[in-house]
C-alpha cells in the first residue's frame, strides 16, 4: 500500500499530549505512531499528511516545523463532529522532487478509493500537480480552486515549481482539468499575458480586494471544486507574525479560516492542501485553526451533491430581455444554483442541463436583466 511510505508521527509531537485533557483532538483522532502503525483507512473520513519537500518552493531554504503545528493542533478541542480523523504522519522526501510527486499521487489515489479526504500540510504549492494527477483514473473532469496572490503559470522556461505548476497542468495530455479558479490575486504580481491566458481559457479569478469586501461571495467557487489549495503567501504579515515571508496586503487570520470552512462545507471537495508555510509561533496557531475550520466544515456538510432537485428546493424563473434563466434555492442550506443548458444542441434529445453554484446576488443581477459573470464563463467553457 502506498500509505506505507508515510513515516510515523515523531515522539516530539506526541509528547505534547503527556499532560493534555482526554477531550483534546490529539487524544481523539487516530495517530500513525511507531507502536500502533498506520490506522485502517476504512475507519476514517479525513487524513492529515505532512510534507517537508521544499525544493521547488518560493523560499526553498524555509522548512516548516510540522511538530510545532501538531503540538498546537493536538491540543485543540474538537467540535460536535461525527467523523473520524487520522494523522497519517509525514511523507519523506524522494531522491528527486518527481519521486515525491509520484509518491503523493499514489497516496492520494489510495485515499480517494477509500473515500478519505487528504489534508496535505507543508511543502510548496506545486504539490497541487501530483494531487491533480491522482484523479487521472477517475474518468471525471476536475475543478481546482487556488487561494493565492499569483496565478502560478510558468515564469521564463520553468514549467514546474511553486510559481508555475498550473502551466504543467493545462499543457498535459490527456487533460482532465475543467476549471481553475484563483481567489485573492494581486494585480502587481500578475503579468498581462497571464491574465490574457486566464481569459482565453474562461478560468475565473477574483482580486484580493473583492475577496475581502465580501468573503461570503467566495463560497460558490468552493462548492464546485474537487481540489482546494491555499498558498500561505496570500496572507498578510499580521496573520503570520512575520514580514519576512508575508505580504503588506493580504488575507487576514479571520478570513482565511472562513475560506477553509467554505472549502470543508463543500460536498464536492475531496482534497485540501496548505502550502508555503512560514515557521512562526503565531502561524503555528493559525495553521492549526485553519485545519480545525476545514474539519468543522466537512462535519457540517449538507449532502447536496450530487444535486437532486426535489421538494427541498425552490425554483425561480427569471425572464431577461433575451432569455430565461432558472435558479434553484435549497430550503436546507439557503444556497443557490443556476441552470446551465447546452445551447449548441441540434436536437432537443441532445439537450443537456447542469447546475452551477451561485449566490443570491447572481439571482438579483438576473432580475435586473444582467447576466451573471459566472454563468457567462461557464457557458463558454462548455
Protein Blocks (a to p, Z undefined) as FASTA:
>chain_A
ZZlmpccddfklmmmmmmgcfkbmklmmccddfklopadfklpmbdcdddfbfklgfblm
lccdfklmmmmmmmpccdddfbdcddebjadddfblklmmmmmmmmmmmmmmnopacdde
edjfklmmmmmmmmmmnopacddddddfbeoiaehjbfbdfklmmmmmmmpccdfbfbdc
dehiafklpcfklmmmmmmnopacddfklmmmommlmmmmmmmpfbdcddfklpcfklno
paklmcfbdcdfklmmmmmmmmmmpmkbcbdcdehiacdfklmmmmmmmmmmmmmmmmmp
ghlaccdddfkbccdddddfkbccdddddfklopacdddddfkbfbfklpccddddddfk
lmmmmmnopacfklmmmmmnZZ
